[in-house]
């Protein structure tokens, strides 16, 4: 069994886009790699609708709204978007999005690491390594040769799993409708019952360990080779919550990497020249870049102090003159602008800086 830690490191490439200088970069609103086309290196694609029908001999790194992989990827599929559908063979996959799906022809030779609202592995799909998922719901109806680990609200096991299963399932109430966060995505959500469900077609060849507020619904016809270890996910009022398990920590890391990927993608799409120039500067002059970052933090703190003083002085000045009607506008506008400065710096420090550093590697 390959280490899940290795999978997490691989997933970080979603945010880093490393070694871009040796790859082929393409883009467009609607990009299609035709069935008779072959890319002999890594392929980076940026666009709204991305369809891969041909062959990519290296890694496929894709950022867009709809990403569909029907062809062959001899490296890893590394993608972030609203919907990601893999319907062909690949070495492995590190994907993040709203709707994630492995079709019946999807064949992964290594691990699947995913984060998103929904993950579906259809019957016929196969994963030769481990699966690590963090999100709202998941339906595993294909074949997984090694272990399955993850945290979600709802999960249904309908396929074959060769290794142990470690899950944290927190669903108790009604399911969230697909349009709760906006218009329904172009790829439909699977229907997953609340909590953990093991259907009659499930074949679990290892041990099933899960934490949940209530026991799983296990069909009597399901084939369970190992024991079932149920651990109630509750704690009494007044008690401190239990420390996070390694699965929860891994899921938190996946969510952070997905956030970095989204912010980095937005920067590349909105400010491509600036992003690449900043990344080149970090790569060629790391020492000066670090010094600039330290000076930038100090300058930001000084800016906050100066801005607060200016807002207060302006409000006092207008209050002492005949322009007292401007005082509320100065105070409200100053608070909004102050908050915008803090949010902008937080995005830069927590996400964009990490994405640019990854791009520079």
Beta strands, then each sheet from edge to edge (+ up, - down):
strand 1: 24-33
strand 2: 38-39
strand 3: 43-52
strand 4: 55-56
strand 5: 60-69
strand 6: 72-86
strand 7: 89-102
strand 8: 107-108
strand 9: 112-121
strand 10: 126-127
strand 11: 131-140
strand 12: 143-144
strand 13: 148-152
strand 14: 154-157
strand 15: 160-161
strand 16: 165-169
strand 17: 195-198
strand 18: 203-204
strand 19: 208-212
strand 20: 217-218
strand 21: 223-224
strand 22: 228-232
sheet 1: 1+ 3+ 5+ 6+ 4+ 2+
sheet 2: 1+ 3+ 5+ 6+ 7+ 8+ 10+ 12+ 15+ 18+ 21+
sheet 3: 1+ 3+ 5+ 6+ 7+ 9+ 11+ 13+ 16+ 19+ 22+
sheet 4: 1+ 3+ 5+ 6+ 7+ 9+ 11+ 14+ 17+ 20+
end
